[in-house]
Amino acid sequence: MKNPVIELLLDRRTVRDFTTQLVDDEALKLIIECGIHAPNSRNKQNWHFSVITNPKVIEEINRLTIAGMDRLGIKHEPDYHIFYHAPVVVIMSSVIEGFSELNCGCAVENMAIAAKSLGIDSCIVGQTRFMYHQADPIDINRIVKIPEGYEHDIAICFGYRNGDNPKVKPRREGIVDYIK
Ligand SMILES: Cc1cc2nc3c(=O)[nH]c(=O)nc-3n(C[C@H](O)[C@H](O)[C@H](O)COP(=O)(O)O)c2cc1C
């Protein structure tokens, strides 16, 4: 049985090597639309999508995050880029309560699958949380337009992949029980 949705879900891989090709606005809007249609607890929709295509802002977030990682002693390659030079970054923030993290998780996965269906790859990036550990008095939430009362949750970057789709990593065994 050929089912394009199932194929996309099984074929989606985290990509960590992007070309410089930009993502057009139309495609980006569709991806975001799919994000905001994700299921969310009690349909509160108290989340926010900061859609960043400004390369200077992307570089600044990378710089702040690396500074935070260094301060926390988290090791990385000298030329490490947390978004792997992808041209689009979406930072999810939310009112931290109840299932807010799960809500944002649903949104990033919806966006990842929507992107994949348009030939655009992605990497969910949790490391952005480390940017809040850097030492300078910088209003990070203002830079990424996180609304008052909202907190950073997770990020996802998008772009066109360099090379082949990464091979699927083996999935752990013994993690499913069917109770009939
Ligand atoms: C909540 C979350 C945070 C993640 N954070 C990062 C990250 O900061 N950097 C990164 O390169 N990959 C990150 N990933 C991607 C995972 O490493 C990846 O999904 C996992 O290795 C499985 O590979 P696959 O997505 O290709 O199946 C994250 C994934 C999730 C769901």
The ligand as an SDF file (V2000), in Angstrom:
LIG
                    3D

 31 33  0  0  0  0  0  0  0  0999 V2000
   13.0750   17.9400   21.6080 C   0  0  0  0  0  0  0  0  0  0  0  0
   14.1800   17.7040   20.6080 C   0  0  0  0  0  0  0  0  0  0  0  0
   15.3510   18.4300   20.7070 C   0  0  0  0  0  0  0  0  0  0  0  0
   16.3700   18.2390   19.7590 C   0  0  0  0  0  0  0  0  0  0  0  0
   17.4790   19.0420   19.8230 N   0  0  0  0  0  0  0  0  0  0  0  0
   18.4450   18.9000   18.8840 C   0  0  0  0  0  0  0  0  0  0  0  0
   19.5540   19.8000   18.8790 C   0  0  0  0  0  0  0  0  0  0  0  0
   19.6650   20.7190   19.6960 O   0  0  0  0  0  0  0  0  0  0  0  0
   20.4870   19.6470   17.9100 N   0  0  0  0  0  0  0  0  0  0  0  0
   20.3850   18.6620   16.9640 C   0  0  0  0  0  0  0  0  0  0  0  0
   21.2590   18.5800   16.1130 O   0  0  0  0  0  0  0  0  0  0  0  0
   19.3390   17.7970   16.9470 N   0  0  0  0  0  0  0  0  0  0  0  0
   18.3730   17.8950   17.8710 C   0  0  0  0  0  0  0  0  0  0  0  0
   17.2650   17.0700   17.8440 N   0  0  0  0  0  0  0  0  0  0  0  0
   17.1600   16.0330   16.7940 C   0  0  0  0  0  0  0  0  0  0  0  0
   17.3770   14.6220   17.3610 C   0  0  0  0  0  0  0  0  0  0  0  0
   18.7460   14.4430   17.6690 O   0  0  0  0  0  0  0  0  0  0  0  0
   16.9050   13.5790   16.3150 C   0  0  0  0  0  0  0  0  0  0  0  0
   15.5110   13.7230   16.1400 O   0  0  0  0  0  0  0  0  0  0  0  0
   17.2230   12.1460   16.7500 C   0  0  0  0  0  0  0  0  0  0  0  0
   18.6130   11.9220   16.7540 O   0  0  0  0  0  0  0  0  0  0  0  0
   16.5670   11.0980   15.8330 C   0  0  0  0  0  0  0  0  0  0  0  0
   16.9820   11.2940   14.4860 O   0  0  0  0  0  0  0  0  0  0  0  0
   15.9010   11.4920   13.3220 P   0  0  0  0  0  0  0  0  0  0  0  0
   15.1360   12.7540   13.6260 O   0  0  0  0  0  0  0  0  0  0  0  0
   16.7020   11.6080   12.0610 O   0  0  0  0  0  0  0  0  0  0  0  0
   15.0040   10.2930   13.3180 O   0  0  0  0  0  0  0  0  0  0  0  0
   16.2340   17.2460   18.7480 C   0  0  0  0  0  0  0  0  0  0  0  0
   15.0390   16.5260   18.6620 C   0  0  0  0  0  0  0  0  0  0  0  0
   14.0220   16.7570   19.5630 C   0  0  0  0  0  0  0  0  0  0  0  0
   12.7140   15.9890   19.4180 C   0  0  0  0  0  0  0  0  0  0  0  0
  1  2  1  0
  2  3  1  0
  2 30  2  0
  3  4  2  0
  4  5  1  0
  4 28  1  0
  5  6  2  0
  6  7  1  0
  6 13  1  0
  7  8  2  0
  7  9  1  0
  9 10  1  0
 10 11  2  0
 10 12  1  0
 12 13  2  0
 13 14  1  0
 14 15  1  0
 14 28  1  0
 15 16  1  0
 16 17  1  0
 16 18  1  0
 18 19  1  0
 18 20  1  0
 20 21  1  0
 20 22  1  0
 22 23  1  0
 23 24  1  0
 24 25  2  0
 24 26  1  0
 24 27  1  0
 28 29  2  0
 29 30  1  0
 30 31  1  0
M  END
$$$$
